[in-house]
């Protein structure tokens, strides 16, 4: 059973298009995250979200928006795609109990290529 | 400003040798320091983690050393094996309002263990 799954695995699209990446976790966790990994392998947090709070990394363009239909899903919508958006996007989840820093479990990644 | 600095960028070790990766942080509010391992085409996975109240933690062949005064921590991989070849990321997070324990990653170290 896959703990954190993402679809699609690969996404090739044209500049200017709008696309979505889906993420689902079956771990019962209350917090989900989106990370971007660039061509140099640098991992950077984009968003973190639980049922109370959305935290947005201030460097993320507002073309990116997370949407959570329920506790087990956190989808990433990207509008007006640009060449620089090409990267691998990872979804992750964790259980954030008070005073605890639980392990973040990562999905397999979505490889986005903007042409 | 890079909050977590990792070195070296790449590392080649002979089978059976010791692999050492170092990280330094700047923010003294960080209180959780995990190491993640990432194989090509996969998402990162937690390897081992430490908190500032201990100076060393060992799990199998992997040991984290932590120096709070120097704001440095490192991972040692004993008896390195070809299967350990991967990219290793150190990270840090803090427990404070508005952070949700978001991980700040180092830039990664690509480890190659030669047979």
Interface residues (C-beta under 8 A of the other chain):
Chain A: X4 X31 X33 X40 X41 X42 X43 X44 X45 X48 X50 X53 X55 X90 X92 X94 X96 X99 X101 X103 X104 X105 X106 X107 X108 X109
Chain B: X31 X32 X34 X36 X38 X41 X42 X43 X44 X45 X46 X49 X87 X89 X93 X95 X98 X99 X100 X101 X102 X103 X104 X105 X107 X108 X110
